[in-house]
Amino acid sequence: MAEKATKAKASESKAAKASGAPVKSNNPERYRLRRRYRTEIVPQLMKERGYKNVNQVPRVEKVVLNMRLGDIKDNSKSIQLAQAELEAIAGQKSVLVKAKKSVSNFKLREGQSIAIKVTLRGEMAYEFIDRLVSIALPRVRDFRGISGKSFDGRGNYALGIKDQTIFPEIAYELIEKIRGFDVDVVTTAQTDEDAKLLLTKLGMPFKN
C-alpha cells in the first residue's frame, strides 16, 4: 500500500509539472522568507515605525512579472518559448495579454498577443523575492545594487530584469534569445518610505 501511495504521489507531481501548475515542495527552506517576515520583520517594523497592531504592518500583496513580446508577437513558437521561460522562473502558470484595440501606427491588431504576465501572491510572492535577492541579482555582472527611486508614490516598486538567464531555472544553452521582463512588487504600505523599509528588511539590495 505504501509503495502504491508513493507511486501515486509521483504520478500527480509529474502531471502537475506537465500542466505547468506549481508543485508543492517538501523543502522546508522554500518559504523561509515568509516565515522570517512573520517572526522577525513584523515585530521589528512595529517597534521602529510605532504600529499599534499587526494589521498596520506593511506586507507584500503580490508580485507581478510582465514580459513584453515586442518583435515576437507574430511568432507563436517564440511566444511559447518565452512563456515557458517565464513560467519556469515564476513557478506558476502565465497568461497572455491581448491587445484590446488595433493601433495602425504600432502595427498592432485587436486580439494580438502583446505580453506575458504572471501574478504571484502569498507564499509564492515571498518565495520569488527570496530567489530574486539571494540567487538571481547576485549573478548580474558588476552588480552594485538596485535603484531605490523606482517607487510609484503609493508604496509599490518596479524593477527591470534585462537578462532572464540570471535565474538558475533557465539553461543558457537552450534559450532562443536574451529576454527582459518587469517585476512589480505591490505592497500594502501607505508611503514609499514604509515600502522601502519593508523591502530592505526582505533583502532588497538598494544602492540609494
PEPEFEN-V971695 format. One record per residue. N is the residue number from 1. RES is the residue in one small letter. PHI is phi as a letter, one per 20 degrees, with the letter a starting at -180 (999 if undefined). PSI is psi in whole degrees, -180 to 180 (* if undefined). Layout:
# PEPEFEN-V971695
n->N res->RES phi->PHI psi->PSI
n->N res->RES phi->PHI psi->PSI
This chain:
# PEPEFEN-V971695
n->1 res->m phi->999 psi->-43
n->2 res->a phi->f psi->-39
n->3 res->e phi->f psi->-40
n->4 res->k phi->f psi->-40
n->5 res->a phi->f psi->-40
n->6 res->t phi->f psi->-44
n->7 res->k phi->f psi->-38
n->8 res->a phi->f psi->-43
n->9 res->k phi->f psi->-40
n->10 res->a phi->f psi->-39
n->11 res->s phi->f psi->-41
n->12 res->e phi->f psi->-40
n->13 res->s phi->f psi->-43
n->14 res->k phi->f psi->-40
n->15 res->a phi->f psi->-40
n->16 res->a phi->f psi->-42
n->17 res->k phi->f psi->-42
n->18 res->a phi->f psi->-33
n->19 res->s phi->e psi->-11
n->20 res->g phi->n psi->0
n->21 res->a phi->f psi->148
n->22 res->p phi->f psi->139
n->23 res->v phi->d psi->130
n->24 res->k phi->f psi->135
n->25 res->s phi->d psi->144
n->26 res->n phi->e psi->-1
n->27 res->n phi->f psi->113
n->28 res->p phi->f psi->-16
n->29 res->e phi->e psi->-9
n->30 res->r phi->f psi->-42
n->31 res->y phi->d psi->35
n->32 res->r phi->f psi->-34
n->33 res->l phi->f psi->-39
n->34 res->r phi->f psi->-41
n->35 res->r phi->f psi->-41
n->36 res->r phi->f psi->-36
n->37 res->y phi->g psi->-47
n->38 res->r phi->f psi->-43
n->39 res->t phi->e psi->-29
n->40 res->e phi->d psi->-50
n->41 res->i phi->f psi->-42
n->42 res->v phi->g psi->-50
n->43 res->p phi->f psi->-37
n->44 res->q phi->f psi->-46
n->45 res->l phi->f psi->-37
n->46 res->m phi->f psi->-39
n->47 res->k phi->f psi->-45
n->48 res->e phi->f psi->-37
n->49 res->r phi->d psi->-5
n->50 res->g phi->m psi->28
n->51 res->y phi->f psi->140
n->52 res->k phi->e psi->-31
n->53 res->n phi->b psi->167
n->54 res->v phi->f psi->-34
n->55 res->n phi->f psi->-19
n->56 res->q phi->e psi->-18
n->57 res->v phi->f psi->128
n->58 res->p phi->f psi->148
n->59 res->r phi->b psi->165
n->60 res->v phi->e psi->119
n->61 res->e phi->e psi->-44
n->62 res->k phi->a psi->161
n->63 res->v phi->c psi->125
n->64 res->v phi->d psi->124
n->65 res->l phi->d psi->129
n->66 res->n phi->c psi->119
n->67 res->m phi->d psi->116
n->68 res->r phi->f psi->140
n->69 res->l phi->e psi->-27
n->70 res->g phi->l psi->-120
n->71 res->d phi->f psi->-3
n->72 res->i phi->d psi->10
n->73 res->k phi->f psi->-15
n->74 res->d phi->d psi->3
n->75 res->n phi->d psi->102
n->76 res->s phi->f psi->-35
n->77 res->k phi->f psi->-43
n->78 res->s phi->f psi->-36
n->79 res->i phi->f psi->-43
n->80 res->q phi->f psi->-40
n->81 res->l phi->f psi->-44
n->82 res->a phi->f psi->-40
n->83 res->q phi->f psi->-42
n->84 res->a phi->f psi->-38
n->85 res->e phi->f psi->-45
n->86 res->l phi->f psi->-37
n->87 res->e phi->f psi->-37
n->88 res->a phi->f psi->-39
n->89 res->i phi->f psi->-43
n->90 res->a phi->e psi->-30
n->91 res->g phi->m psi->24
n->92 res->q phi->b psi->155
n->93 res->k phi->f psi->147
n->94 res->s phi->d psi->171
n->95 res->v phi->c psi->147
n->96 res->l phi->e psi->132
n->97 res->v phi->e psi->126
n->98 res->k phi->d psi->150
n->99 res->a phi->f psi->133
n->100 res->k phi->e psi->-21
n->101 res->k phi->b psi->162
n->102 res->s phi->e psi->140
n->103 res->v phi->c psi->104
n->104 res->s phi->f psi->-35
n->105 res->n phi->f psi->-28
n->106 res->f phi->d psi->10
n->107 res->k phi->l psi->45
n->108 res->l phi->d psi->131
n->109 res->r phi->d psi->146
n->110 res->e phi->g psi->133
n->111 res->g phi->n psi->-4
n->112 res->q phi->f psi->141
n->113 res->s phi->f psi->125
n->114 res->i phi->c psi->-14
n->115 res->a phi->a psi->164
n->116 res->i phi->c psi->134
n->117 res->k phi->c psi->142
n->118 res->v phi->c psi->132
n->119 res->t phi->d psi->120
n->120 res->l phi->d psi->134
n->121 res->r phi->c psi->165
n->122 res->g phi->l psi->-136
n->123 res->e phi->f psi->-33
n->124 res->m phi->f psi->-36
n->125 res->a phi->f psi->-46
n->126 res->y phi->f psi->-37
n->127 res->e phi->f psi->-38
n->128 res->f phi->f psi->-44
n->129 res->i phi->g psi->-40
n->130 res->d phi->f psi->-47
n->131 res->r phi->f psi->-37
n->132 res->l phi->f psi->-50
n->133 res->v phi->e psi->-28
n->134 res->s phi->e psi->-22
n->135 res->i phi->c psi->-53
n->136 res->a phi->f psi->-56
n->137 res->l phi->f psi->-39
n->138 res->p phi->f psi->-14
n->139 res->r phi->e psi->-3
n->140 res->v phi->f psi->132
n->141 res->r phi->f psi->134
n->142 res->d phi->l psi->40
n->143 res->f phi->f psi->130
n->144 res->r phi->c psi->22
n->145 res->g phi->o psi->171
n->146 res->i phi->d psi->157
n->147 res->s phi->f psi->136
n->148 res->g phi->e psi->13
n->149 res->k phi->d psi->9
n->150 res->s phi->e psi->38
n->151 res->f phi->e psi->156
n->152 res->d phi->d psi->7
n->153 res->g phi->n psi->-8
n->154 res->r phi->c psi->19
n->155 res->g phi->n psi->17
n->156 res->n phi->d psi->149
n->157 res->y phi->c psi->140
n->158 res->a phi->c psi->136
n->159 res->l phi->c psi->135
n->160 res->g phi->e psi->129
n->161 res->i phi->d psi->121
n->162 res->k phi->e psi->-25
n->163 res->d phi->c psi->116
n->164 res->q phi->f psi->-16
n->165 res->t phi->f psi->-2
n->166 res->i phi->f psi->-15
n->167 res->f phi->e psi->127
n->168 res->p phi->f psi->-13
n->169 res->e phi->f psi->-15
n->170 res->i phi->d psi->122
n->171 res->a phi->e psi->119
n->172 res->y phi->g psi->-40
n->173 res->e phi->f psi->-12
n->174 res->l phi->d psi->-6
n->175 res->i phi->f psi->154
n->176 res->e phi->e psi->-42
n->177 res->k phi->a psi->164
n->178 res->i phi->f psi->127
n->179 res->r phi->c psi->143
n->180 res->g phi->d psi->164
n->181 res->f phi->b psi->163
n->182 res->d phi->d psi->145
n->183 res->v phi->d psi->119
n->184 res->d phi->d psi->119
n->185 res->v phi->d psi->113
n->186 res->v phi->e psi->123
n->187 res->t phi->d psi->169
n->188 res->t phi->e psi->5
n->189 res->a phi->f psi->144
n->190 res->q phi->e psi->-21
n->191 res->t phi->c psi->159
n->192 res->d phi->f psi->-33
n->193 res->e phi->f psi->-46
n->194 res->d phi->f psi->-39
n->195 res->a phi->f psi->-42
n->196 res->k phi->f psi->-40
n->197 res->l phi->f psi->-43
n->198 res->l phi->g psi->-51
n->199 res->l phi->f psi->-33
n->200 res->t phi->f psi->-42
n->201 res->k phi->f psi->-25
n->202 res->l phi->e psi->-5
n->203 res->g phi->o psi->1
n->204 res->m phi->f psi->122
n->205 res->p phi->e psi->74
n->206 res->f phi->f psi->140
n->207 res->k phi->d psi->-10
n->208 res->n phi->b psi->*
